[in-house]
Amino acid sequence: MSLVVLGLAPITVLGTDLAVGAAAPERAGAASALGQTAYELGPAFGIATIGTVAASIYRNEVIARAPSDLPAPLVESAADGMGGGVALAEGTSGPAGEAFVSAVRAAFDTAFAAAAWTSAGLAVLVGVWSLMSLWHLRPLGWEPEGAGTSPEAAEKI
């Protein structure tokens, strides 16, 4: 987490500074609040999205992989969460219990891999979107040809 914060802190400070600096003095507080909200909303959205993907895949995998001779309420309870799922599976005796433990762990591995791939895909999409957004920006100090030579040329721009 320290590494993540170290990487995000300079960008967050720069982004907030740009937003506050570009706003009118009477709107600087609102610009700062907007920057802070975006900083908090982004990670919350990511956690919610990736968490939902992982939880739904885990649940479906536990139900699909569980031995058929186990009671349905036990399997449903194990599908509600990894910690409880392993505890319930380990409390089940015999070969069905061992198979159930393996099924719960395999379901978690599958869900974790899906979450990682989803995160990677979202990172690529955001990167491509960012590059496409930046593609049309002009460099600082750029002036179109003929700018500043006559008022008529400036009006055409």
DSSP file (Angstrom, degrees, kcal/mol; ACC not computed):
  #  RESIDUE AA STRUCTURE BP1 BP2  ACC     N-H-->O    O-->H-N    N-H-->O    O-->H-N    TCO  KAPPA ALPHA  PHI   PSI    X-CA   Y-CA   Z-CA
    1    1 A M     >        0   0    0      0, 0.0     4,-2.7     0, 0.0     5,-0.2   0.000 360.0 360.0 360.0 -35.4    0.0    0.0    0.0
    2    2 A S  H  >  +     0   0    0      1,-0.2     4,-2.5     2,-0.2     5,-0.2   0.903 360.0  50.9 -62.0 -40.0    2.9    2.3    0.7
    3    3 A L  H  > S+     0   0    0      2,-0.2     4,-1.9     1,-0.2    -1,-0.2   0.903 110.3  49.3 -63.4 -41.6    4.2    1.8   -2.8
    4    4 A V  H  > S+     0   0    0      2,-0.2     4,-2.3     1,-0.2     5,-0.2   0.940 112.8  46.5 -63.7 -47.2    0.8    2.6   -4.3
    5    5 A V  H  X S+     0   0    0     -4,-2.7     4,-2.7     1,-0.2    -2,-0.2   0.895 110.4  53.6 -63.6 -39.7    0.4    5.8   -2.2
    6    6 A L  H  < S+     0   0    0     -4,-2.5    -1,-0.2    -5,-0.2    -2,-0.2   0.878 113.0  44.2 -62.0 -37.1    4.0    6.8   -3.1
    7    7 A G  H  X S+     0   0    0     -4,-1.9     4,-0.5    -5,-0.2    -2,-0.2   0.846 119.1  41.3 -75.8 -33.9    3.1    6.5   -6.8
    8    8 A L  H  X S+     0   0    0     -4,-2.3     4,-2.7    -5,-0.2     5,-0.2   0.787  97.8  74.5 -85.3 -28.2   -0.3    8.2   -6.6
    9    9 A A  H  X S+     0   0    0     -4,-2.7     4,-2.7     1,-0.2     5,-0.2   0.906  96.1  47.0 -57.4 -48.1    0.6   11.1   -4.2
   10   10 A P  H  > S+     0   0    0      0, 0.0     4,-2.4     0, 0.0    -1,-0.2   0.907 115.0  46.9 -62.3 -38.8    2.6   13.2   -6.8
   11   11 A I  H  X S+     0   0    0     -4,-0.5     4,-2.9     2,-0.2     5,-0.2   0.903 113.1  49.4 -67.7 -40.5   -0.1   12.8   -9.4
   12   12 A T  H  X S+     0   0    0     -4,-2.7     4,-2.6     2,-0.2     5,-0.2   0.927 112.7  46.2 -64.6 -45.0   -2.9   13.6   -6.9
   13   13 A V  H  X S+     0   0    0     -4,-2.7     4,-2.5    -5,-0.2    -2,-0.2   0.928 115.0  47.4 -63.9 -44.6   -1.1   16.7   -5.7
   14   14 A L  H  X S+     0   0    0     -4,-2.4     4,-2.6    -5,-0.2    -2,-0.2   0.928 113.1  48.2 -62.9 -45.5   -0.4   17.8   -9.3
   15   15 A G  H  X S+     0   0    0     -4,-2.9     4,-2.3     2,-0.2    -2,-0.2   0.918 113.7  45.9 -62.6 -44.0   -3.9   17.2  -10.4
   16   16 A T  H  X S+     0   0    0     -4,-2.6     4,-2.8    -5,-0.2     5,-0.3   0.906 112.7  51.2 -65.5 -40.7   -5.5   19.0   -7.5
   17   17 A D  H  X S+     0   0    0     -4,-2.5     4,-2.6    -5,-0.2    -2,-0.2   0.904 110.7  48.4 -62.9 -41.4   -3.0   21.9   -7.9
   18   18 A L  H  X S+     0   0    0     -4,-2.6     4,-1.8     2,-0.2    -2,-0.2   0.917 113.7  46.9 -64.2 -42.9   -3.9   22.2  -11.6
   19   19 A A  H  X S+     0   0    0     -4,-2.3     4,-1.0     2,-0.2    -2,-0.2   0.928 116.2  43.3 -65.8 -45.3   -7.6   22.2  -10.9
   20   20 A V  H  < S+     0   0    0     -4,-2.8     3,-0.3     1,-0.2    -2,-0.2   0.895 114.4  51.1 -68.3 -39.3   -7.4   24.7   -8.1
   21   21 A G  H  < S+     0   0    0     -4,-2.6    -1,-0.2    -5,-0.3    -2,-0.2   0.818 110.5  48.8 -67.6 -31.0   -5.0   26.9  -10.1
   22   22 A A  H  < S+     0   0    0     -4,-1.8    -1,-0.2    -5,-0.2    -2,-0.2   0.689  98.2  86.3 -82.3 -18.6   -7.3   26.9  -13.1
   23   23 A A  S  < S-     0   0    0     -4,-1.0     5,-0.1    -3,-0.3    -3,-0.0  -0.440  90.8 -98.6 -82.3 154.9  -10.4   27.8  -11.1
   24   24 A A    >>  -     0   0    0     -2,-0.1     3,-2.2     1,-0.1     4,-0.5  -0.407  41.1-107.7 -64.7 149.3  -11.4   31.3  -10.3
   25   25 A P  G >4 S+     0   0    0      0, 0.0     3,-0.9     0, 0.0     4,-0.3   0.837 120.7  52.4 -52.1 -37.4  -10.4   32.3   -6.7
   26   26 A E  G 34 S+     0   0    0      1,-0.2     4,-0.2     2,-0.1     3,-0.1   0.648 112.8  45.8 -74.8 -12.1  -14.0   32.1   -5.4
   27   27 A R  G <> S+     0   0    0     -3,-2.2     4,-2.2     1,-0.1    -1,-0.2   0.313  81.2 100.7-107.8   5.3  -14.3   28.6   -6.9
   28   28 A A  H <X S+     0   0    0     -3,-0.9     4,-2.4    -4,-0.5     5,-0.2   0.864  80.4  53.2 -62.3 -37.5  -11.0   27.2   -5.6
   29   29 A G  H  > S+     0   0    0     -4,-0.3     4,-2.3     2,-0.2    -1,-0.2   0.912 110.0  47.4 -63.8 -42.6  -12.7   25.4   -2.7
   30   30 A A  H  > S+     0   0    0      2,-0.2     4,-2.3     1,-0.2    -2,-0.2   0.894 111.8  50.7 -65.6 -40.0  -15.1   23.6   -5.1
   31   31 A A  H  X S+     0   0    0     -4,-2.2     4,-2.1     2,-0.2    -2,-0.2   0.902 111.0  48.6 -64.8 -40.4  -12.3   22.7   -7.4
   32   32 A S  H  X S+     0   0    0     -4,-2.4     4,-2.2     2,-0.2    -2,-0.2   0.909 111.4  49.7 -64.9 -42.3  -10.3   21.2   -4.5
   33   33 A A  H  X S+     0   0    0     -4,-2.3     4,-2.5     2,-0.2    -2,-0.2   0.885 109.2  52.3 -64.1 -39.2  -13.3   19.3   -3.3
   34   34 A L  H  X S+     0   0    0     -4,-2.3     4,-2.4     2,-0.2    -1,-0.2   0.910 109.4  49.5 -63.8 -42.4  -13.9   17.9   -6.8
   35   35 A G  H  X S+     0   0    0     -4,-2.1     4,-2.0     2,-0.2    -2,-0.2   0.909 112.3  47.3 -62.6 -42.2  -10.3   16.7   -7.0
   36   36 A Q  H  X S+     0   0    0     -4,-2.2     4,-1.8     2,-0.2    -2,-0.2   0.890 110.8  52.1 -66.5 -39.9  -10.5   15.0   -3.6
   37   37 A T  H  X S+     0   0    0     -4,-2.5     4,-3.0     1,-0.2     5,-0.2   0.924 110.1  48.3 -62.6 -44.3  -13.8   13.4   -4.5
   38   38 A A  H  X S+     0   0    0     -4,-2.4     4,-2.1     1,-0.2    -1,-0.2   0.889 108.7  54.7 -63.1 -38.5  -12.3   12.0   -7.7
   39   39 A Y  H  < S+     0   0    0     -4,-2.0    -1,-0.2     1,-0.2    -2,-0.2   0.856 117.0  36.4 -63.3 -35.2   -9.3   10.7   -5.8
   40   40 A E  H  X S+     0   0    0     -4,-1.8     4,-1.4     2,-0.1    -2,-0.2   0.819 114.7  54.2 -86.9 -33.5  -11.6    8.8   -3.4
   41   41 A L  H  X S+     0   0    0     -4,-3.0     4,-2.7    -5,-0.2     5,-0.2   0.872 101.1  59.7 -70.9 -37.5  -14.2    7.7   -5.9
   42   42 A G  H  X S+     0   0    0     -4,-2.1     4,-2.3    -5,-0.2     5,-0.2   0.958 109.3  40.0 -58.2 -56.1  -11.8    6.1   -8.4
   43   43 A P  H  > S+     0   0    0      0, 0.0     4,-2.8     0, 0.0     5,-0.2   0.887 115.0  53.6 -62.2 -36.9  -10.4    3.5   -5.9
   44   44 A A  H  X S+     0   0    0     -4,-1.4     4,-2.4     1,-0.2    -2,-0.2   0.918 110.0  47.5 -63.2 -41.8  -13.8    2.9   -4.5
   45   45 A F  H  X S+     0   0    0     -4,-2.7     4,-2.6     2,-0.2    -1,-0.2   0.912 112.8  49.4 -64.2 -42.4  -15.2    2.2   -7.9
   46   46 A G  H  X S+     0   0    0     -4,-2.3     4,-2.7    -5,-0.2     5,-0.4   0.924 111.8  47.4 -63.1 -44.9  -12.3   -0.1   -8.7
   47   47 A I  H  X S+     0   0    0     -4,-2.8     4,-2.5     1,-0.2     5,-0.2   0.919 113.9  48.0 -62.8 -43.6  -12.7   -2.1   -5.5
   48   48 A A  H  X S+     0   0    0     -4,-2.4     4,-2.0    -5,-0.2    -2,-0.2   0.917 115.2  44.8 -64.0 -43.1  -16.4   -2.4   -6.0
   49   49 A T  H  X S+     0   0    0     -4,-2.6     4,-2.1     2,-0.2    -2,-0.2   0.959 118.7  39.9 -66.8 -52.1  -16.1   -3.5   -9.6
   50   50 A I  H  X S+     0   0    0     -4,-2.7     4,-2.6     1,-0.2     5,-0.2   0.883 115.4  53.3 -67.5 -37.7  -13.2   -6.0   -9.1
   51   51 A G  H  X S+     0   0    0     -4,-2.5     4,-2.7    -5,-0.4    -1,-0.2   0.888 108.7  49.6 -63.1 -39.4  -14.8   -7.3   -5.8
   52   52 A T  H  X S+     0   0    0     -4,-2.0     4,-2.3    -5,-0.2     5,-0.2   0.916 111.5  48.6 -65.9 -43.2  -18.1   -7.9   -7.5
   53   53 A V  H  X S+     0   0    0     -4,-2.1     4,-2.2     2,-0.2     5,-0.2   0.950 115.0  44.6 -60.3 -49.5  -16.4   -9.8  -10.3
   54   54 A A  H  X S+     0   0    0     -4,-2.6     4,-2.7     1,-0.2    -2,-0.2   0.913 113.8  49.2 -63.9 -43.9  -14.4  -11.9   -7.9
   55   55 A A  H  X S+     0   0    0     -4,-2.7     4,-2.5     1,-0.2    -1,-0.2   0.906 112.5  46.8 -65.2 -41.8  -17.3  -12.6   -5.5
   56   56 A S  H  X S+     0   0    0     -4,-2.3     4,-2.3    -5,-0.2    -1,-0.2   0.903 114.6  46.5 -69.8 -38.4  -19.6  -13.7   -8.3
   57   57 A I  H  X S+     0   0    0     -4,-2.2     4,-2.6    -5,-0.2     5,-0.2   0.922 112.6  50.6 -67.9 -42.2  -17.0  -16.0   -9.9
   58   58 A Y  H  X S+     0   0    0     -4,-2.7     4,-2.6    -5,-0.2     5,-0.2   0.942 111.6  48.1 -58.4 -48.0  -16.1  -17.5   -6.5
   59   59 A R  H  X S+     0   0    0     -4,-2.5     4,-2.1     1,-0.2     5,-0.2   0.939 113.6  45.7 -60.4 -48.6  -19.7  -18.2   -5.7
   60   60 A N  H  X S+     0   0    0     -4,-2.3     4,-2.2     1,-0.2    -1,-0.2   0.889 113.5  50.2 -62.8 -39.2  -20.5  -19.8   -9.1
   61   61 A E  H  X S+     0   0    0     -4,-2.6     4,-2.6     2,-0.2     5,-0.2   0.900 109.0  50.5 -68.5 -40.8  -17.3  -21.9   -9.0
   62   62 A V  H  X S+     0   0    0     -4,-2.6     4,-1.8     1,-0.2    -2,-0.2   0.945 113.2  46.2 -61.6 -46.6  -17.9  -23.2   -5.4
   63   63 A I  H  < S+     0   0    0     -4,-2.1    -1,-0.2    -5,-0.2    -2,-0.2   0.895 116.6  45.0 -63.7 -39.6  -21.5  -24.3   -6.4
   64   64 A A  H  < S+     0   0    0     -4,-2.2    -1,-0.2    -5,-0.2    -2,-0.2   0.849 119.2  40.2 -73.0 -34.2  -20.2  -25.9   -9.7
   65   65 A R  H  < S+     0   0    0     -4,-2.6    -2,-0.2    -5,-0.1    -1,-0.2   0.631  86.6 110.1 -93.0 -15.0  -17.2  -27.7   -8.1
   66   66 A A  S  < S-     0   0    0     -4,-1.8    34,-0.1    -5,-0.2    30,-0.0  -0.296  81.8 -97.3 -64.4 143.1  -18.7  -28.9   -4.8
   67   67 A P    >   -     0   0    0      0, 0.0     3,-1.4     0, 0.0    -1,-0.1  -0.334  29.3-129.5 -58.4 141.4  -19.3  -32.6   -4.5
   68   68 A S  T 3  S+     0   0    0      1,-0.3     4,-0.1    -3,-0.1    -2,-0.1   0.694 100.9  66.1 -70.3 -19.1  -22.9  -33.5   -5.3
   69   69 A D  T 3  S+     0   0    0      2,-0.1    -1,-0.3     3,-0.0    27,-0.1   0.441  80.9  98.7 -85.7   3.1  -23.4  -35.6   -2.2
   70   70 A L  S <  S-     0   0    0     -3,-1.4     2,-0.1     1,-0.1    -4,-0.0  -0.613  87.3 -96.9 -86.4 149.2  -23.1  -32.5    0.1
   71   71 A P    >>  -     0   0    0      0, 0.0     4,-1.8     0, 0.0     3,-0.5  -0.398  28.7-127.5 -64.8 140.1  -26.2  -30.8    1.5
   72   72 A A  H 3> S+     0   0    0      1,-0.2     4,-2.8     2,-0.2     5,-0.2   0.868 106.9  56.1 -58.5 -41.3  -27.2  -27.7   -0.6
   73   73 A P  H 3> S+     0   0    0      0, 0.0     4,-2.3     0, 0.0    -1,-0.2   0.874 106.9  51.1 -61.7 -33.8  -27.3  -25.4    2.4
   74   74 A L  H <> S+     0   0    0     -3,-0.5     4,-2.2     2,-0.2    -2,-0.2   0.930 112.2  45.5 -65.7 -45.2  -23.7  -26.3    3.3
   75   75 A V  H  X S+     0   0    0     -4,-1.8     4,-1.8     2,-0.2    -1,-0.2   0.906 112.6  51.2 -64.9 -42.5  -22.6  -25.5   -0.3
   76   76 A E  H  X S+     0   0    0     -4,-2.8     4,-0.5     1,-0.2    -1,-0.2   0.903 110.5  49.1 -61.3 -42.2  -24.6  -22.3   -0.3
   77   77 A S  H >< S+     0   0    0     -4,-2.3     3,-1.0     1,-0.2     4,-0.4   0.900 110.9  49.6 -65.2 -40.3  -23.0  -21.1    3.0
   78   78 A A  H >< S+     0   0    0     -4,-2.2     3,-0.8     1,-0.2     7,-0.3   0.817 105.5  58.2 -67.1 -30.3  -19.5  -22.0    1.7
   79   79 A A  H 3< S+     0   0    0     -4,-1.8    -1,-0.2     1,-0.2    -2,-0.2   0.614  89.2  75.8 -75.6 -11.4  -20.2  -20.0   -1.5
   80   80 A D  T << S-     0   0    0     -3,-1.0     2,-0.3    -4,-0.5    -1,-0.2   0.755 112.4 -13.0 -73.2 -23.8  -20.9  -16.8    0.5
   81   81 A G    <>  -     0   0    0     -3,-0.8     4,-2.4    -4,-0.4    -1,-0.2  -0.929  57.7-117.7-175.5 151.4  -17.2  -16.2    1.3
   82   82 A M  H  > S+     0   0    0     -2,-0.3     4,-2.6     2,-0.2     5,-0.3   0.920 110.4  49.2 -63.1 -48.2  -13.7  -17.7    1.1
   83   83 A G  H  > S+     0   0    0      1,-0.2     4,-1.8     2,-0.2    -1,-0.2   0.943 118.6  38.8 -59.3 -49.6  -13.0  -17.6    4.9
   84   84 A G  H  > S+     0   0    0      1,-0.2     4,-2.6     2,-0.2    -1,-0.2   0.840 112.9  58.7 -68.3 -33.2  -16.3  -19.2    5.8
   85   85 A G  H  X S+     0   0    0     -4,-2.4     4,-2.4    -7,-0.3    -2,-0.2   0.915 107.5  44.6 -63.9 -44.2  -16.1  -21.5    2.9
   86   86 A V  H  X S+     0   0    0     -4,-2.6     4,-3.0     2,-0.2     5,-0.2   0.914 113.5  50.9 -67.1 -42.4  -12.8  -23.0    3.9
   87   87 A A  H  X S+     0   0    0     -4,-1.8     4,-1.3    -5,-0.3    -2,-0.2   0.917 113.5  44.9 -62.0 -43.5  -13.9  -23.3    7.6
   88   88 A L  H  < S+     0   0    0     -4,-2.6     4,-0.5     2,-0.2    -1,-0.2   0.908 114.6  48.7 -65.7 -41.7  -17.1  -25.1    6.5
   89   89 A A  H >< S+     0   0    0     -4,-2.4     3,-1.2     1,-0.2    12,-0.3   0.910 110.4  50.1 -66.1 -41.8  -15.3  -27.3    4.1
   90   90 A E  H 3< S+     0   0    0     -4,-3.0    -1,-0.2     1,-0.3    -2,-0.2   0.771 106.1  57.7 -68.5 -24.0  -12.6  -28.3    6.6
   91   91 A G  T 3< S+     0   0    0     -4,-1.3     2,-0.5    -5,-0.2    -1,-0.3   0.571  87.5  92.3 -80.1  -9.4  -15.4  -29.1    9.1
   92   92 A T  S <  S-     0   0    0     -3,-1.2     2,-0.1    -4,-0.5     9,-0.1  -0.748  72.7-142.2 -88.0 128.9  -16.8  -31.7    6.6
   93   93 A S     >  +     0   0    0     -2,-0.5     4,-0.7     4,-0.1     3,-0.3  -0.428  50.7  21.4 -92.1 164.4  -15.5  -35.1    7.2
   94   94 A G  H  > S-     0   0    0      1,-0.2     4,-1.7     2,-0.2     3,-0.4  -0.157 108.4 -43.4  81.8-173.1  -14.5  -37.9    4.9
   95   95 A P  H  > S+     0   0    0      0, 0.0     4,-2.4     0, 0.0     5,-0.2   0.821 134.9  58.5 -62.9 -32.1  -13.5  -37.9    1.2
   96   96 A A  H  > S+     0   0    0     -3,-0.3     4,-2.1     1,-0.2    -2,-0.2   0.883 104.9  51.7 -65.9 -36.0  -16.3  -35.5    0.4
   97   97 A G  H  X S+     0   0    0     -4,-0.7     4,-2.4    -3,-0.4    -1,-0.2   0.909 109.9  47.9 -65.4 -42.9  -14.8  -33.0    2.9
   98   98 A E  H  X S+     0   0    0     -4,-1.7     4,-2.1     2,-0.2    -2,-0.2   0.909 113.3  47.8 -64.2 -42.0  -11.4  -33.2    1.3
   99   99 A A  H  X S+     0   0    0     -4,-2.4     4,-2.3     1,-0.2    -1,-0.2   0.865 110.9  52.8 -65.5 -35.0  -12.9  -32.7   -2.2
  100  100 A F  H  X S+     0   0    0     -4,-2.1     4,-2.6     2,-0.2    -2,-0.2   0.902 107.2  50.5 -68.1 -41.2  -14.9  -29.8   -0.8
  101  101 A V  H  X S+     0   0    0     -4,-2.4     4,-2.4   -12,-0.3     5,-0.2   0.932 112.4  47.8 -60.2 -45.8  -11.8  -28.1    0.6
  102  102 A S  H  X S+     0   0    0     -4,-2.1     4,-2.6     1,-0.2    -2,-0.2   0.894 111.4  51.0 -61.7 -40.2  -10.1  -28.5   -2.8
  103  103 A A  H  X S+     0   0    0     -4,-2.3     4,-2.3     2,-0.2    -2,-0.2   0.911 110.5  48.2 -64.9 -42.5  -13.2  -27.2   -4.6
  104  104 A V  H  X S+     0   0    0     -4,-2.6     4,-2.0     2,-0.2    -2,-0.2   0.923 114.3  45.8 -64.9 -44.0  -13.3  -24.1   -2.4
  105  105 A R  H  X S+     0   0    0     -4,-2.4     4,-2.4     2,-0.2    -2,-0.2   0.896 112.9  49.7 -66.9 -39.7   -9.6  -23.3   -2.8
  106  106 A A  H  X S+     0   0    0     -4,-2.6     4,-2.4     2,-0.2    -1,-0.2   0.882 109.2  53.0 -65.2 -37.4   -9.8  -23.9   -6.6
  107  107 A A  H  X S+     0   0    0     -4,-2.3     4,-2.4     2,-0.2    -2,-0.2   0.905 109.3  48.9 -63.9 -40.6  -12.8  -21.6   -6.7
  108  108 A F  H  X S+     0   0    0     -4,-2.0     4,-2.9     2,-0.2     5,-0.2   0.926 110.2  51.0 -64.5 -43.6  -10.9  -18.9   -4.9
  109  109 A D  H  X S+     0   0    0     -4,-2.4     4,-2.4     1,-0.2    -2,-0.2   0.915 111.8  47.4 -59.3 -43.0   -7.9  -19.3   -7.3
  110  110 A T  H  X S+     0   0    0     -4,-2.4     4,-2.3     2,-0.2    -1,-0.2   0.917 113.6  47.5 -64.4 -43.4  -10.2  -19.0  -10.3
  111  111 A A  H  X S+     0   0    0     -4,-2.4     4,-2.3     2,-0.2    -2,-0.2   0.897 111.9  50.0 -65.5 -40.6  -11.9  -15.9   -8.8
  112  112 A F  H  X S+     0   0    0     -4,-2.9     4,-2.3     2,-0.2    -2,-0.2   0.916 111.2  48.8 -65.4 -42.5   -8.6  -14.3   -7.9
  113  113 A A  H  X S+     0   0    0     -4,-2.4     4,-2.5    -5,-0.2     5,-0.2   0.905 111.1  50.3 -63.1 -41.2   -7.2  -14.9  -11.4
  114  114 A A  H  X S+     0   0    0     -4,-2.3     4,-2.5     2,-0.2    -2,-0.2   0.897 110.3  50.1 -64.4 -39.3  -10.4  -13.4  -13.0
  115  115 A A  H  X S+     0   0    0     -4,-2.3     4,-2.5     2,-0.2    -2,-0.2   0.908 111.0  49.3 -64.6 -41.0  -10.0  -10.3  -10.7
  116  116 A A  H  X S+     0   0    0     -4,-2.3     4,-2.4     2,-0.2    -2,-0.2   0.921 113.1  46.2 -64.8 -43.5   -6.4   -9.9  -11.8
  117  117 A W  H  X S+     0   0    0     -4,-2.5     4,-2.6     2,-0.2    -2,-0.2   0.876 112.0  51.3 -67.2 -37.2   -7.3  -10.2  -15.5
  118  118 A T  H  X S+     0   0    0     -4,-2.5     4,-2.6    -5,-0.2    -2,-0.2   0.919 110.6  49.3 -64.4 -42.5  -10.2   -7.8  -15.1
  119  119 A S  H  X S+     0   0    0     -4,-2.5     4,-2.4     2,-0.2    -2,-0.2   0.920 111.9  48.4 -61.5 -44.3   -7.9   -5.3  -13.4
  120  120 A A  H  X S+     0   0    0     -4,-2.4     4,-2.2     2,-0.2    -2,-0.2   0.914 111.8  49.5 -63.5 -42.4   -5.3   -5.7  -16.1
  121  121 A G  H  X S+     0   0    0     -4,-2.6     4,-2.5     1,-0.2    -2,-0.2   0.914 111.7  48.1 -63.1 -43.4   -8.0   -5.2  -18.8
  122  122 A L  H  X S+     0   0    0     -4,-2.6     4,-2.7     2,-0.2     5,-0.2   0.887 110.0  53.0 -64.3 -38.2   -9.3   -2.1  -17.1
  123  123 A A  H  X S+     0   0    0     -4,-2.4     4,-2.3     2,-0.2    -2,-0.2   0.911 110.7  46.9 -63.5 -41.5   -5.8   -0.7  -16.7
  124  124 A V  H  X S+     0   0    0     -4,-2.2     4,-2.7     2,-0.2     5,-0.2   0.927 112.6  49.6 -64.9 -44.6   -5.2   -1.2  -20.5
  125  125 A L  H  X S+     0   0    0     -4,-2.5     4,-2.7     1,-0.2    -2,-0.2   0.920 112.6  46.5 -61.5 -43.9   -8.6    0.4  -21.4
  126  126 A V  H  X S+     0   0    0     -4,-2.7     4,-2.5     2,-0.2    -1,-0.2   0.891 112.5  51.4 -66.0 -38.6   -7.9    3.4  -19.1
  127  127 A G  H  X S+     0   0    0     -4,-2.3     4,-2.4    -5,-0.2    -2,-0.2   0.925 112.1  45.2 -63.2 -45.0   -4.4    3.7  -20.6
  128  128 A V  H  X S+     0   0    0     -4,-2.7     4,-2.6     2,-0.2    -2,-0.2   0.923 113.6  50.1 -64.8 -44.0   -5.7    3.7  -24.2
  129  129 A W  H  X S+     0   0    0     -4,-2.7     4,-2.1    -5,-0.2    -2,-0.2   0.905 110.9  50.0 -60.1 -41.8   -8.5    6.1  -23.3
  130  130 A S  H  X S+     0   0    0     -4,-2.5     4,-2.1     2,-0.2    -2,-0.2   0.923 111.4  47.6 -63.5 -44.8   -5.9    8.4  -21.7
  131  131 A L  H  X S+     0   0    0     -4,-2.4     4,-1.3     1,-0.2    -2,-0.2   0.899 112.0  49.9 -63.8 -40.1   -3.6    8.3  -24.7
  132  132 A M  H  < S+     0   0    0     -4,-2.6     4,-0.5     1,-0.2    -1,-0.2   0.876 111.0  50.1 -66.5 -35.4   -6.5    9.0  -27.0
  133  133 A S  H >< S+     0   0    0     -4,-2.1     3,-0.6     1,-0.2    -2,-0.2   0.872 112.9  46.1 -68.4 -37.0   -7.6   11.9  -24.9
  134  134 A L  H >< S+     0   0    0     -4,-2.1     3,-1.5     1,-0.2    -1,-0.2   0.677  92.1  82.7 -79.2 -17.5   -4.1   13.4  -24.9
  135  135 A W  T 3< S+     0   0    0     -4,-1.3    -1,-0.2     1,-0.3    -2,-0.2   0.821  92.2  47.4 -57.8 -34.3   -3.6   12.9  -28.6
  136  136 A H  T <  S+     0   0    0     -3,-0.6    -1,-0.3    -4,-0.5     2,-0.2   0.442  85.4 110.8 -92.6   0.3   -5.5   16.1  -29.4
  137  137 A L    <   -     0   0    0     -3,-1.5    -3,-0.0    -4,-0.1    -4,-0.0  -0.513  62.6-135.5 -75.5 142.3   -3.7   18.4  -26.9
  138  138 A R        -     0   0    0     -2,-0.2     3,-0.1     1,-0.1    -2,-0.1  -0.717  27.2-101.5 -94.7 148.2   -1.4   21.0  -28.3
  139  139 A P    >   -     0   0    0      0, 0.0     3,-1.7     0, 0.0    -1,-0.1  -0.287  47.7 -88.9 -64.4 153.5    2.0   21.6  -26.8
  140  140 A L  T 3  S+     0   0    0      1,-0.3     3,-0.1     3,-0.0     0, 0.0  -0.374 114.8  22.9 -61.2 138.7    2.5   24.6  -24.5
  141  141 A G  T 3  S+     0   0    0      1,-0.3     2,-0.3    -3,-0.1    -1,-0.3   0.436  87.2 144.8  85.0  -1.2    3.4   27.7  -26.4
  142  142 A W    <   -     0   0    0     -3,-1.7    -1,-0.3    -4,-0.0    -4,-0.1  -0.535  25.1-175.9 -74.2 133.0    2.0   26.4  -29.7
  143  143 A E        -     0   0    0     -2,-0.3     3,-0.1    -3,-0.1    -3,-0.0  -0.994  27.4-114.0-127.6 137.5    0.5   29.1  -31.9
  144  144 A P    >   -     0   0    0      0, 0.0     3,-2.1     0, 0.0     2,-0.1  -0.286  50.0 -80.4 -65.5 155.9   -1.3   28.4  -35.2
  145  145 A E  T 3  S+     0   0    0      1,-0.3     3,-0.1     3,-0.0     0, 0.0  -0.342 117.2  15.4 -59.8 128.8    0.3   29.7  -38.3
  146  146 A G  T >> S+     0   0    0      1,-0.3     3,-1.4    -3,-0.1     4,-0.6   0.427  87.2 147.6  88.5  -0.6   -0.4   33.4  -38.8
  147  147 A A  T <4  +     0   0    0     -3,-2.1    -1,-0.3     1,-0.2    -4,-0.0  -0.443  67.2  16.4 -69.9 140.1   -1.6   34.0  -35.2
  148  148 A G  T 34 S+     0   0    0      2,-0.3    -1,-0.2    -2,-0.1    -3,-0.0   0.389  99.2  98.2  82.8  -4.0   -0.9   37.4  -33.9
  149  149 A T  T <4 S-     0   0    0     -3,-1.4    -2,-0.1     1,-0.3     3,-0.1   0.846  95.0  -3.4 -85.5 -34.9   -0.2   38.9  -37.3
  150  150 A S     X  -     0   0    0     -4,-0.6     4,-1.8     1,-0.1    -2,-0.3  -0.993  63.4-118.5-153.4 155.0   -3.6   40.5  -37.9
  151  151 A P  H  > S+     0   0    0      0, 0.0     4,-1.7     0, 0.0     5,-0.1   0.842 114.8  56.9 -64.1 -31.2   -7.0   40.7  -36.2
  152  152 A E  H  > S+     0   0    0      2,-0.2     4,-1.3     1,-0.2     0, 0.0   0.908 106.1  49.1 -66.8 -40.8   -8.6   39.0  -39.2
  153  153 A A  H  > S+     0   0    0      1,-0.2     4,-0.8     2,-0.2    -1,-0.2   0.879 109.8  52.2 -65.1 -37.3   -6.2   36.0  -38.9
  154  154 A A  H  < S+     0   0    0     -4,-1.8     3,-0.5     1,-0.2    -1,-0.2   0.856 105.8  54.5 -68.0 -33.9   -7.0   35.7  -35.2
  155  155 A E  H  < S+     0   0    0     -4,-1.7    -1,-0.2     1,-0.2    -2,-0.2   0.826 102.2  57.5 -68.6 -30.8  -10.7   35.7  -35.9
  156  156 A K  H  <        0   0    0     -4,-1.3    -1,-0.2     1,-0.3    -2,-0.2   0.760 360.0 360.0 -69.2 -24.1  -10.3   32.8  -38.3
  157  157 A I     <        0   0    0     -4,-0.8    -1,-0.3    -3,-0.5    -2,-0.2   0.443 360.0 360.0 -85.3 360.0   -8.8   30.7  -35.5
